[in-house]
Amino acid sequence: MIIHVVKPGDTIDSISDYYKIPVDRLILENGITNPVNLATGQTIVIVQPKTLYIVQVGDTLESIAEQHGTTPMELLRNNPYLSNRELLYVGEIIVINYQTNKSRTIATSGYTFSYIDKSILIKTLPFLTYLTIFNYRVTSEGEIISIADDSDLIQLAKTYDVAPMMFVSTITEEGTIIREITQNILNNSSVQDRLIENILQMIKTKGYYGINMYIEDITLDNINSIVQYIKKASAIFHSEGYRVIITTTPVMNINGPIVSFEKLDYSQLSGYVDGILFASYDWARFYSYPSSLFPVNVLRELLDYVVSIIPSEFLFLGITTLGYDWTLPYVPGATGATAIANNNAIQIAAENNIPIQFNEAAQSPYFYYFDSDGILHLVWFNDARSFDARTRLVAEYDLQGLSLWTIMRFDTQMWLIVNTQYYIEKLMDIN
């Protein structure tokens, strides 16, 4: 795999000629939305196919997979545009496999809301081990509020051998965490018992594979209470044959451009769960200092610490798939950021003829631009270099896998990078 960084004067045709890959395949494999006006600094992933196949009359994904000793799921990962098609076209060329050096098999988890576009979900499921459905909110009395009907998502996940996970938190539909509810649960054993029983019944009724519990704001003062709650809940869920994963966001200290984290004893949690997902989705909060998303230099410090106290096979690395656009000047507590898709960020740079910069320490691209009203903006987002640096950490630290927040949009380039590095674990024995 080569990551080509667009230079002044580069065109999609010149890049195609240089790497001997057809233009349409470059566009398709990278999800390029601005092929006639590439932005300087934009990235294009170059992966040479090892085996190509021309579709014949009567071919199906199943028959082609059998003929080449692979699986339909692998063909969908190598040709994701086929996911939403019922038929193959005679004469079209599909990739059987790429010239890659996949190092190992990993588990992947993707968060989704119940209203995800089904075509995007179907395109993403071949790449997932777990589908974490963000659809349940806890009350202070241990009751569960269901936001929407998730039955179709659960069944669709199972069709692709993906394990649907119930996600439970105190987060409102507006994204606000109600910390008072968490405190009430931690301090009241009867509420805990009621909540655990309600979760168990929902898992059984809906047909979930397990539970993903969000544990926010772990501190020195409450970590023992959290551990006792997780111990109690996990024992019950495990006794019924369900998997238990917890998601937590490390307590971050953001002092202007300087980001650090609090070193807590997370090892107490690992003895009771099947996985711990360290999310960093809070690092680019809407009202935080304009900064890189998931800076790799800080992430390495976190992983160095965490793997020193928790067996690495328990750990998932959380990655955000969005960028953020801030207006300047930044006013603490008042200046908000707008979430932006990575392709939209590239489009803005291309339309304004602005070179995309790259922060090596953070391994993240960024640029400034003026909008039509003359207001200055700063955009931090993700590109192929960002995803490559982060996904390689899974192998380097020997982690269980990756988790994506969110899969509401399909990032073609990101999944291409994941697909060049890893085989994806599929849990066939779905409850």
RABELPE-V275627 format. One record per residue. N is the residue number from 1. OMEGA is omega in degrees with one decimal (none if undefined). Layout:
n | omega
N | OMEGA
N | OMEGA
//
This chain:
n | omega
1 | 176.1
2 | 173.7
3 | 179.9
4 | 176.6
5 | -174.7
6 | 177.8
7 | 175.8
8 | 179.9
9 | 177.0
10 | 171.5
11 | 178.9
12 | 179.0
13 | -178.9
14 | 177.2
15 | 177.2
16 | -179.4
17 | -175.8
18 | -176.2
19 | 178.2
20 | 175.2
21 | -178.0
22 | -178.7
23 | -176.0
24 | 178.6
25 | 175.0
26 | -179.1
27 | -176.8
28 | -174.8
29 | -178.7
30 | -178.5
31 | -175.8
32 | -179.4
33 | -178.9
34 | -173.3
35 | -177.9
36 | -177.7
37 | -178.6
38 | 177.9
39 | 173.9
40 | -177.1
41 | 176.4
42 | -178.7
43 | 175.7
44 | -178.9
45 | 179.7
46 | 176.1
47 | -178.8
48 | 176.2
49 | 176.0
50 | 179.7
51 | 174.6
52 | -179.5
53 | 176.6
54 | -175.6
55 | 179.2
56 | 178.2
57 | 177.5
58 | -179.3
59 | 170.0
60 | 176.6
61 | -178.8
62 | -177.6
63 | 178.3
64 | 179.0
65 | -179.7
66 | -178.5
67 | -175.1
68 | 176.4
69 | 178.3
70 | -178.6
71 | 174.8
72 | 179.9
73 | 178.8
74 | 177.0
75 | 178.1
76 | 176.2
77 | 179.9
78 | -179.4
79 | -172.4
80 | 179.1
81 | 179.3
82 | -171.5
83 | -176.1
84 | 177.7
85 | 178.0
86 | -174.2
87 | 169.2
88 | -179.5
89 | 178.2
90 | 178.2
91 | 179.0
92 | -176.1
93 | 177.8
94 | -179.7
95 | 174.6
96 | 175.1
97 | -179.7
98 | 173.3
99 | -177.7
100 | 175.7
101 | -179.7
102 | -171.0
103 | -174.5
104 | 175.9
105 | 178.7
106 | 171.4
107 | 177.1
108 | 178.6
109 | 178.2
110 | 176.6
111 | 176.3
112 | 169.6
113 | -174.4
114 | -176.6
115 | 178.4
116 | 174.3
117 | -174.7
118 | -179.9
119 | 176.9
120 | 179.5
121 | -179.4
122 | 178.9
123 | -174.9
124 | -172.3
125 | 177.4
126 | -178.1
127 | -171.3
128 | 167.8
129 | 179.5
130 | 169.1
131 | -178.7
132 | -172.9
133 | -177.2
134 | -170.4
135 | -174.9
136 | 179.9
137 | -176.3
138 | 174.1
139 | -178.5
140 | 179.3
141 | 178.2
142 | 175.0
143 | -179.0
144 | 176.4
145 | 177.2
146 | -176.6
147 | -178.5
148 | 178.1
149 | -177.7
150 | -175.0
151 | -178.8
152 | -179.6
153 | -179.6
154 | -178.8
155 | 179.2
156 | 177.9
157 | -178.5
158 | 177.8
159 | -179.5
160 | 179.4
161 | 177.3
162 | -178.1
163 | 178.5
164 | -179.0
165 | 176.3
166 | 179.7
167 | -177.0
168 | -179.9
169 | 174.0
170 | -175.3
171 | 179.3
172 | 177.7
173 | 179.0
174 | 178.3
175 | 180.0
176 | 177.1
177 | 179.5
178 | -173.6
179 | 179.4
180 | 179.0
181 | 178.8
182 | -179.8
183 | -180.0
184 | 178.7
185 | -177.0
186 | -175.2
187 | -175.3
188 | -176.0
189 | 179.8
190 | 175.5
191 | 177.0
192 | -178.8
193 | 179.5
194 | -179.1
195 | -179.7
196 | 179.2
197 | 179.4
198 | 177.4
199 | -178.4
200 | 179.1
201 | 179.3
202 | 178.4
203 | -178.9
204 | -177.1
205 | -175.1
206 | -178.3
207 | 176.7
208 | 178.0
209 | -178.8
210 | -173.4
211 | 172.0
212 | -177.1
213 | 178.8
214 | 179.7
215 | -175.9
216 | 172.3
217 | 173.0
218 | -179.5
219 | 175.9
220 | -176.6
221 | -173.9
222 | -173.1
223 | 179.3
224 | 177.8
225 | 179.0
226 | -179.7
227 | -179.6
228 | 177.9
229 | 179.6
230 | 178.5
231 | -179.5
232 | -177.1
233 | -176.9
234 | 179.5
235 | -179.9
236 | -178.6
237 | 179.3
238 | 179.8
239 | 178.4
240 | 175.9
241 | -177.6
242 | 179.2
243 | -178.0
244 | 174.6
245 | 174.1
246 | 175.2
247 | 176.3
248 | 176.1
249 | 178.8
250 | 179.1
251 | -175.3
252 | 172.9
253 | -178.0
254 | -179.7
255 | -173.0
256 | -178.8
257 | -177.3
258 | -179.3
259 | 176.2
260 | -178.3
261 | 178.8
262 | -179.0
263 | 179.1
264 | -178.2
265 | -179.9
266 | -176.9
267 | 179.8
268 | -177.4
269 | -169.1
270 | -177.2
271 | -172.9
272 | -174.6
273 | -179.9
274 | 179.7
275 | 175.1
276 | -177.8
277 | 177.3
278 | -179.4
279 | 174.5
280 | -174.4
281 | 179.9
282 | -173.6
283 | 177.5
284 | -178.1
285 | -175.5
286 | -177.2
287 | 178.7
288 | 176.7
289 | 179.3
290 | -174.5
291 | 177.2
292 | 173.8
293 | 175.6
294 | -177.1
295 | -172.6
296 | 179.8
297 | 177.0
298 | 179.8
299 | 178.3
300 | 177.8
301 | 178.6
302 | -178.3
303 | 177.3
304 | -179.5
305 | -173.3
306 | -178.4
307 | 176.7
308 | -178.2
309 | -179.8
310 | 174.3
311 | -172.2
312 | -178.1
313 | 175.8
314 | -163.0
315 | 169.8
316 | 176.2
317 | -179.6
318 | 179.2
319 | 173.8
320 | -175.3
321 | -176.3
322 | 168.8
323 | 178.2
324 | -178.1
325 | 179.5
326 | 168.4
327 | -179.1
328 | 5.8
329 | -179.5
330 | 176.1
331 | -177.3
332 | 177.8
333 | -177.3
334 | -178.2
335 | 180.0
336 | 176.8
337 | 177.2
338 | 176.1
339 | -175.6
340 | 176.5
341 | -176.7
342 | 177.9
343 | 177.4
344 | 176.7
345 | 178.8
346 | -179.7
347 | 178.9
348 | 179.5
349 | -178.8
350 | -177.9
351 | 179.9
352 | 179.0
353 | -177.4
354 | 177.5
355 | 176.4
356 | 178.7
357 | -179.9
358 | 177.3
359 | -174.3
360 | -178.0
361 | -179.2
362 | -175.0
363 | -178.2
364 | 176.5
365 | 178.9
366 | 173.2
367 | 175.0
368 | 173.6
369 | 174.7
370 | 177.1
371 | -175.5
372 | 177.4
373 | 178.6
374 | 180.0
375 | -178.7
376 | 178.8
377 | 170.8
378 | -178.9
379 | 167.5
380 | -178.6
381 | 179.9
382 | 172.1
383 | -175.7
384 | 179.2
385 | 179.1
386 | -177.7
387 | -179.5
388 | -179.1
389 | -176.1
390 | -178.3
391 | 178.2
392 | 178.5
393 | 179.2
394 | 178.0
395 | -177.9
396 | -178.7
397 | 178.0
398 | -178.7
399 | 177.5
400 | -179.5
401 | -175.9
402 | 172.2
403 | -175.1
404 | 171.8
405 | -9.4
406 | 175.3
407 | -178.4
408 | 171.8
409 | 178.5
410 | 178.0
411 | -173.9
412 | -176.8
413 | 178.8
414 | -178.0
415 | 175.3
416 | 179.6
417 | 176.9
418 | -176.1
419 | 178.3
420 | -173.8
421 | -169.4
422 | 163.0
423 | -176.5
424 | 177.4
425 | 174.6
426 | -179.5
427 | -171.4
428 | -174.5
429 | -178.5
430 | 178.1
431 | none
//
